[in-house]
Amino acid sequence: MKIVPFAASLLLLLSMFHVNAQEKTDKEKLLTTFHSISSNEILGYVEELSAPQYKGRLSGSPEYMAAAEWCAGKFREWGIQPANNGSYFQFFKNEYSEVPSLGEVIYSNGDNKRTLKFPDEYLPGSNSASGTVDANLVYVGYGITAPELDYDDYKNVDVKGKIIVLESGIPYTKNDTTMAKWTPYAYHRYKFRNAVKHGAAGMIYTNLTANPNTVNIDGFVYAHVSPDLIGQIFSDAGKDYAETQKQLQNGEIPSFAFGAGQKIKITAQTKYFPDARSCNVVGMIEGSDPVLKEEVIIIGGHLDGQGQLGDVAFPSALDNGSGVADILGAAKAFASSEIKPERSILFILIGGEECGLYGSKYYAENPLFPITKTRLMINLDMVGNGTGFFLTGGKTYVDLYRHFETANEAWIHRKLQTNAVTKNYGRPRSDASNFENAGIPTFSLWTSGSVYPVYYHHPKDKTDVLTPEIMEDAAKLLYLGVMGIANEGGN
């Protein structure tokens, strides 16, 4: 990263705001707002969004809508205008499932039984059907049938009436054009439907991660289980799970039926809402320049979380209450700033990310500003635990990145890293990808140097594993960096 001497850095930053004879006055205005950004306030936003009444903010649910209404209320309070024809909401279809019971998962090997414990050994499927399935087990690797790639995990096994043991992912990992051929088979929904097509009665997923990005299929019951249980199931069958995984990674197909005495019983209780809808929360500050205001800078991050399983909520504090809180901190600063942005700024709190990037896809297809007038989108996800920052794309969009680099060197003083944009041939995993694919220059802001353990999609993802100081500095970095871009080239 190029290091700019402090004096030169400060001079560059001030030049962004067209400072001349009024330099000191404008600097004081800028710093007054900069110093008003408070870690206590930002942590308070996460505490609100992580509160029990929102039940983990599952996109499509009434609780998610309550969280969206709360955020819109903050925009309204600060004088940030509704961005969608007088509304703070941009609605889209978003089916979801309610999971009122933790259900039960029991593994048996002959007379030996093991009742799994929530959440360390199993999680009920976020979109499982209701019911009970009790059957023998068949390992199907990645669960893929791809004739054109000469690959079929089901080729030598019969899964009719059985419970399959399924891996996430695909057997190809290199990011190139061949990866693009495999990508349709990486989606959870494909794997579920393929399992049902082959006659499977149920499924255990080998990743212990709460995941709303699946599909509800009538009669298909599933659960997520721990690596420890999978290891035991393999060991009871006289097989080595680690060796089987190596075979998969080498492109082999080690599918097989487990022992006749090995069975799983899964009990699930869910309620499916196929006609539900969710929303993005959209607020804007119109640019002060009569020409430049037609251009927009987007600051966004997903508002939704993993929801609630039984009576246990997933607070989703780091993922992504932290990113939303950082955006709210920056939004309040922009709204109160005496230095006004000359380009417009759109704040978008995105729905449906955990369900499959629904909200960002909808915005990319229904933009509130023309794509050609969108100067930059900066996406925040899990920006609340760390000591430094990583801002992706800076080596590609150098002229945009320098505003953040300069702001950091002058006033924030965190380790700031970047990289170049590379084409992703695999399954999109972030809202940023939908903006990138639409042709919008896109940055993603992450934290580096985790201070606390990261409880990914876990009930322990609470506010006590956040570092409020990094969230304050994230909001400050957004305020200074985006203001620099907003006012570059103006009058």
N, C-alpha and C positions, 0 to 999 in steps of 0.2 A: 504494500500500500504506500503510495506517495505521501511523504510527510511534508506538510507545509509549515514553515516557521510561524510561531504564534502571531507575530505582528502582521505578517502578510495574510495569515488566515483571518484575523479580525478585520483587516481592511477589506478583504474579499467579501466577508459576510455583510459588512455594512454597506458595500456597494450594491448588494442585492436589493436594498431598500431605497436606492436612489438618494443617498444621503449626501448633502453638500454643505451649505452654510448651517443647516439645521441638524448637523450630525449628532451632537450631544443630545438634543431633545428627542430625536427619533431613537437613538440608542437607549435612552432612559425609558421611553415608552415600551420598547421591545423587551427590555430586561424586567420591567415591572410585571408584564404578563408572564414572562418566562418564570419568574420567581413565585408567581401566584399558583403555579401547578403544584399540587400537594399530594404526597404519597398517602396521607391519611384519608383524603377525599377519595382517591382512586381505589384504595383498599376497601373503603366503604361501599363503592359500587360493586365490587366483587362479592362482598359479604351479602349485599342485597340479592344479587343474582343467584348466589349459592344457597339462599334461604330455603327452608323446607317447603314453603307454600308453592314454589315453582317446580317441585318434584323432578329436578334434573333437566328442565327445559327441553323436553322431547319435542322436536319439530312436528307440528300438526296438532299437538295436544292443547287443551284449554290453558294449561299451565305455561306453555311456551307463549301463547298469546298474551297472557298476563304479564310475562317478562317483557314482551315486545311493547306493550302498552306503557309499562314503567319507563322504558328507554325513550319512547316517543315523548313521554311527559317531561323528561329531562331536556330533550331538544326544545320543546315548547317553552319550558321555563327559561331557557337561555336565549330565546329569540331566534333559534335556528329554524328555518322555514321548512314546511313539508315539501318534498321534492317531486311527488307523483300527482300532479294535477290537484293540489290542495290536500293531499293525503300523505301521512307518514308511512303508509303501508303499500307494499307491492305484493299482491297475493299470487299464489301458485298452488297447484294440486300437490298434496303431500299425505298419502296414506300412512297410517301408523298402527301399532298394536299396543294396547295396554296390558301390563303383566301384573295382575292383582295378587298373585301367589308366587312364592319361590319354587313351588313344586318340589320334586324329589328326583334324585339320581342314585340308583343302587347298582353296583357292579357285583356280580357273583361268578365264582369259579367252582362249580360243583356245590358243596355245602358251605363254602366260605363266602361270606358276604361283606361288602364294604359300602356303607352309606356315606355318600360324599357330603362334605361340609361347605356351605356357602360362606364367603365368596372365594375362599382359598383353594377349593378343589373343584367347584363347578359354578357356572352361572346359567340360569334359565335362558333359553333363546328369546331374544327381543321380539322376534316375529314368528315364534313357534305357533303351531296350531294347538288348540286345547285337546287334552286327552292323555291316554297312557299307552305306551308301546313297550313291550317286553319281548326281546328277541335275541337271537345269536348275532355275533359280530363278524363283519367282513371289512378288511382293510382295502381301500380303493385309492390310496395315494392322493393325487390332486383331484380325482373325480372328473377327469376330462375325457371327452370322446371327440377327437379331431381327425377324421379320415384323411383330410387333405394334408395333414402333417404326419400321417402314418403313426398315430398315437391314440391309444384307447386304454384307460385305466380299468375299464370294465370287461376287457376282452376275455379273460380267463377265469372270471368269477361270476357266481350267481348271487345276486343281492335281493331277489324277490322275497319280501316279507322279513328281511333282515335289517339290522341297524348298521349303517356304514360308519367307518372311522375315516374321517376326511381331513386332509391337509389344506391350508390356504396356500395361495400362490400358484405358480406354473413352473415347468421344468426348464425354462429358458430364462436367463438372467441378464444377458448382455443387451445394453441399450442401443439397438440398431434396427434396421428395417425388418429383420427376422422377428424381433420382439413384437413388432406391430401385428404379425400374423397370429401370435399367441395371445395377444391382449384380450380379445373377446372372451377367452376362456378363463380369465383371471377374476371375473366378477363373481361375487357370492351368489347372486341371483341365478346366474347360469349354472353353477355347481348344484344348487338346490333343485332346479328344474330337471337337470340331467339325472340326478339321483332318483327323482320320482319317475322319470321316463323309464328308468331301468328297473323300477318296481320296489325300491327301498321303502321300508316302513318308517324309518326314523334315522337319526344321525347324531353322532357326537363329533364336535369340531375340536381339533387338537390345539386350539389357541384359546387361552383363558382370558378373553377380552369381550366386554360388553359391546355389542355392535348392532345398531339399528339399521345398518346398511345391508339388510337381507330381505327375504321375501316371505310373505305369509302364503302357504299353500295348504289348502283344505286337507286335513288328515295327516300332515307331515309334522312330526314332533321332533324337536332337536334340543340339544344343550351344548354348552361349551365346557370343556374339562381341562384339568391341569396336566402338564407334562408328566408329573409324578404318576398319575393314574395310567396314562398311556404307556409309560415305561413298565408298570406292573402288568398291564394286559399283555404286552409283548413278552415279558419275562415268563408269565404263566403259560404262554404258548410255545416256550422254548426258543424265542427269537430275540434279536438284539435291535432295539428301536433305533439307536444311533447308526447302526450299519444299514438299516432299511432306508433311513433318510439320505445317507450317502448314495445309495443306489438310485433313489429318486433324482437327486441332484446331478447324477451322471446320465440321466435320460433313460434309465431302466424302468421297468414296470413291475414292481414287486407285490402286486395285489394278491391277496390270499384270504381264505376263511380261517378264523381263529378256531380254537378247540370247541368240541361239541358242548362242553360244560360251561363255556364262557358266555355270559349274557349280560345285557344292560337293561335296566328298567327305568324309563324316563316318564315322569308325570308332569304335565304342564297345564297351566290355566291362563288363558289369554282372551282378549276381546279385540277384534280387528275392526278398524275404521277405514274402509276402502275409499270413502268419499270425502275425507278430511282435506283441509287446505292449511297452508302456513303462509308466512310472509317474510319479506325483507323489510327492515325498518330503514327508511330513507329520509335524511334531512340535509338541507343545503344552506350554504352561505353564498349568496350571489356576489360575483366579483364586482369591484368598485369601478373598473374601467369599462366604458361603454362598448369597446371592441373586444378586449381580452376576456370579458365575462362569458362570452360564448364558449370559451374553452373551460375544461373542468379537470380537476385533480380528485381522484377518488381515494378515500381512506376507508378500508373495510376489514371485517373479520367476522367469523361466524358466531352467532348468538346462541345457537342450539347446543344441547348437551346430549348425554346418553339416556336421560330419563330416569325412571324408577323401576326396580324389580321387586315385586312384593311390596313390603313397606320400607324398603331400603332405597333411598335416593342416591344417585350419583351426582354430587354437587357440581362437578365439572368446573371447578374453580380455575385451575390452570388451563384446562382445555374446554372452553376458551373464554371463561369469565374474565381472565386476565387481559386477553387481547381486546375484548369489548370495553373493559374499564379503561385501558390505555387510550382507546379511541375517544371515549367520553371525556377523559381528562383533556385531551387535545382539543376536542370540539368546544368545550367550555372556554378554553383559552382563546381560540379563534373568535368565538362569539363576543368575548369581552375585550379583545385587543384593540388598542387605539391605532395600531398599524393594520390597515385593512388589506386583505388579499385582493389583487386586481383581477385574477382569474377566479372562477367559481370553485368551490370545494363541496364535494358530495360525500357525506358520511353514510355508509351502508352497513348495517348490522344484518348479517346474512343468515337466512334460515335454511334448514334442510341439508347442511353440510354433512352431518353424521349419517344422514339417510342416503347419501349418494350425490352430494354437490348440487342439490336441486335449486337452491336459491341463486347461486352464482350462474348456473346454466340459464336460469330464467332471465336474469338481468342481461347476460351476454346476448340473448336472443331478443330482448325487449329493453334496450338501453334507454335511460332517461336523458342522456346527452348523446349526440352522434359519436360513433366510435372514432371518426376522424378528428373530432374535437377533444378527445380524451387524452390529455397530456401524459398521465401516469395513473396507474392503480397501485397502491401499496397495501398489501394484505398482512394482517397480524393474526398469528395463531400460536397460542402457548407462549406468550411474551410476559412471563411473570416469575421466573425462577432462574437466576443466573447473575453473572458479574459483567458480562460483555454482550455485544450485539453482533449478529450476522445479518447483513442486508443483501439479499441475493440480487444478481443482475447488474451490479455496479460497474463491472468491467465491460459490459455491453453498452449500457446507457451512461457513459462517463459524464456527460454534461448535466444529467439529472442527479447522479450520485454525488457529485462534488458539493452540492448544497448540504447534504447530510454529513459528509466527511468534514467539511469546514465547520459546521455547527458543533460537531462532536469535539473537534480539536480545540475550538475556541472556548467552549463553555461546559461541555458535559464530561469529557475526559474518560470515556470508557474505551475498552478495546473494541474496535469496529473492523470487521472483516467483510469481504465481498467475494464475488466470483463472476464468471461470465454465464450468460444464458445458454443452455444447451437444450436441444430438442428432446422431448420425452416421448419415446415410442411405446411406453407401457401404460398401464391403467392410471388415469389422473387421480391423485391422492389429495389435492388441495384446491380450494376455491381459486387460488391464483391461476391455475391451469386454464380455467374457463375464460378468464380475462385475456390471458396470453393467446389462447387459440382464437379469440375474437380479433386479434391484431392490436391489442392495447399494450404499450410498454408497462411491464409489471415488476414490482419489487415485492419480496416477502421479508418481513422483519421477524427474526428469531432471537432468542437469547442463547448465549454460550456460557460455559462454566457453571453448571447447575450447583446450587448451594444445598438443596434438599433433594431427597429421592423423588422421582417422577412416577406418580401413580396413574398410569395411562388407562383411561376408561375403567376406573376402579372407584369404589365408594370412598377411599381415602384421599381422593383428589379434592381436598378442602383448602380453605384459606390459610391454614397453618403451614402449608408447604410453599407459600409464596414469599418473595422478597419485594416488599413494597417499594424499596429504593430504585430497583431496576424498572418498575412500572412507571414511577415518576419520571425517570430519565427517558423512557420510551416515549411518553407523552411530550416531553420537552424536545426530543429529537424530531418527532413529527411536526411539532409547532414550528420550529426553526427551519427544518429542511423543506417542508411543504410551503411555508411562507416564502422562502427564497425562490422556489420554482414559480409560485403564483405571481410574484412581482418582478420576475426577470423579463426584461425587454419592454417594460411599460413606460409610462410617461414620467 
